[in-house]
Amino acid sequence: MNLSVFLRLSFSLSCVFLFTFCQPIKNNKQPQTHTPHTLMATTVASDYSAGGLVSIDLSNQQVATLLGPESIGSDAFVRIFQDRIYVVNRDYIGNNNNLLILDVNTFEPTCENPTQTNCQMALGEQYNAHDLWVVNRDLAYINNYKTNQIQIINPYQQKILGNIDVAASEPAKTLGLNAFNQDGSFELDKLYAVDKYLFASMQMLSNFAPFSYVEPQPCTANPDLKTNYAPARVAVIDTQTQQVIKIITLSGSNVSTDFIQDAKTKQLWISTTGPQGHFANEACHGIESIDPVSLTYQGILIDESFLGGSVMAFTQDKLNQLWAYVTRPNQGSKVTYALIVKSSQDNKIDTLFELSAPKEILSFGPIIKTEQSIWVGMPFSIESHKTPSIDEYSIQTHQKISTISLSQIPYTFAIR
């Protein structure tokens, strides 16, 4: 388990994984008919003792529980590709790890032999999946945090087709990355594909913390700045040859968000949060940029000092505004969680929501966009914010439009 996962459990922050119980899938929702203009938000919700999968019709904000704890565990993540919902299930004991596949319209299991497997593809004991990227019905990639491997799978036939070993690749050997690999893992985290290239973020932690230099070293983005910690990396896989062809060095450590592709420049953005987790500003950290065509590092887009904290989740709307959850340092045992939006024109930052709460009992969800709105899993605190909810914000006015209350805490979003 990596630092970000540890912190998300400790502080109830999550990137959402789950365990499963390989029991018959009990779908509690009748099939629905959706117009092309109806957006569905699929979330994995959890109160940390039981899980669930819910759908929210954003046209009328109706919430439907699709699957409960008999099929969804207390730590899970969900993705949507094409016409299928993919739920990656995992437990922390390591015995029940699988990939559940549902039809995006009917929410029924969909695979080659649904009556035999309930469309739950077993991943094996101790499999610590952190992300999934689906190319098509018959080809996908899923990473294993513990083994430095990305597995090539056929989700429809529920077969493993091959493995890509990042640690054994020539770029990893050339860079001498095993010297920073004291716990045996590069901590493969997020996946994203552009054309024929698959990008895999590497947290490069050792026992939940970034590797510490004996003497401060220059930052990748700015040699005039120094850092005490080894930077995170991004592996680039050529999906035509299934080989790691390059490893890109970032500036900051502990990369922890999804990749976002900028609508204008098409560059990939990802956030590094630093060795002190989510609660301190770190030099050389922030939202960093990669060119997915030239496969080169482009520097820090926005640093933590400008944002006032570490970016834990972010997205970009059609106006090229940046929406982000930022954690800011606070005194004592508390931390400040802020929802911000940064203008694309004048770099002005508008703070929409701010909450100071004990670290160990607060959770916030992800951020996702639709055409006119931003949907945010709101912070949850036993002490100060007691109702799990998703808030809708206008991209034009930055005003809150609506609130959708949930019975459980939202963990991850997927939308179509």
Summary of the structure (lengths in Angstrom):
residues: 416
radius of gyration: 20.2
end to end distance: 30.3
largest distance: 61.1
contacts: 1491
relative contact order: 0.12
helix: 7%
strand: 48%
